[in-house]
Amino acid sequence: MRILISNDDGYLSPGLYLLYDAVRDLGETVIVSTEFPRSATGREITFGKPLRFTETSFMGYKVYVTDGTPIDALHLAIEVLDFKPDIVLSGVNVGDNLSLQHIFYSGTIAVAIEAALMGVSAVAFSADIREFSEFEDPKLKSIVEDIARKLVKYLNDLGMPQGVDVLSVNIPRSRNFRGCVRVVRAARLRWSAAYRAGTDPRGRKYYWLYGVPAEACESTDVTAFEKGCVTVTPLSIDLNVSSCVLESVKNLEQHLRSDATSAASYKGLKK
């Protein structure tokens, strides 16, 4: 089994090596990351400039580092190192990635999604912490190690469940953890946008996003997480609607054809 580990917090994040230590004995394992944190970059990829990709050592670990994005790091590992993974693990991210809102922003989950697009089983890990130093918490380490090892063994033995492309795992602060694990869908929103206005030293006005927590529906990742559970959210990367829904929208074809015909006729009259 070949395991690739990456993140969006950069190669200095202890969360990267926490995952590595959890699964290093389960297969051939390689670490790739970005030179700097690239949080909330989503699925950004670099087209307009060349990339650096170098091997370095950090805290005794061998890690491959790029000046690009998390998606760049994944592709460089596969294409330049010729490392074709069976499983990709992303994280452990500093901060949770609960709700569809965060899932679409997250660089951590973007790595897992990109791997899934290539047919590779992928798991994204996020933790409710704010600083790298919090990774030193022995209880948090124990939770991550236990969940990561069990998931890797499960995926190696059984593969992804049918219809699932990515697993997004969110781990609460150790003091909030109640010993439960829940497989749940993602809430729609985590927060609503709100801005605080201010004035900079040059007298120019600015607006600082801080957000207001949104009310989540029951039986979602947000509500289970708030009850102190580790949440596992199965995700499908197919954004297409179902066949039944597609058929129900077929009347759009006639509507658009008639509008297009009218527009063409109008253009002919102007000539």
PyMOL commands that set and color helices and strands:
alter all, ss='L'
color gray80, all
select helices_A, chain A and resi 14-26+70-79+99-105+107-117+132-136+138-158+221-226+243-248+251-270
alter helices_A, ss='H'
color red, helices_A
select strands_A, chain A and resi 2-6+28-34+53-58+61-66+87-94+121-127+166-171+180-183+191-192+195-199+205-209+212-213+229-235
alter strands_A, ss='S'
color yellow, strands_A
deselect
rebuild
show_as cartoon
